[in-house]
């Protein structure tokens, strides 16, 4: 893995998901604990910075009142609106300190939906920096991470998903996505495997292990 052409994309590591008191934290807390995903994400972030690879943060935020989206949301966005999550300028929309942007990191602005490419300049950033390998971590395993994974795959990037640095609202949804969907559109790896590859050790992700 070449750090010069690799970018770690961290999706929605924000207090409303990650932290006690976050309005959606209770929904993801069990899966977060089952994989220790926050610690793994912090490890991946530290290793990426140390290797000189690109770090990109992709938060989701809305103005109070959610005027950027339909007045009649459904599905996952209805849950966001109903819980008053990710309001710009609020504590809930802030980055969790363990996985917060640092010097040299890039923060993608404009994410209002599931796919991190959808309403942002993520594709432009990646291509302008010569990135060919996109590494994904964050929330939700089967929603924003998977949506971004599928788009990155379709756009021709080499896609790696960190199976122990993603979280979902149930263990069943988390396991199903990693077992059946991730190997179709990415190269699933644990954080340890990713760090080893980044440091030059030959590692082949084995999608048959089921994670």
Beta strands, then each sheet from edge to edge (+ up, - down):
strand 1: 6-11
strand 2: 54-58
strand 3: 106-108
strand 4: 133-139
strand 5: 158-167
strand 6: 187-189
sheet 1: 3+ 2+ 1+ 4+ 5+ 6+
end
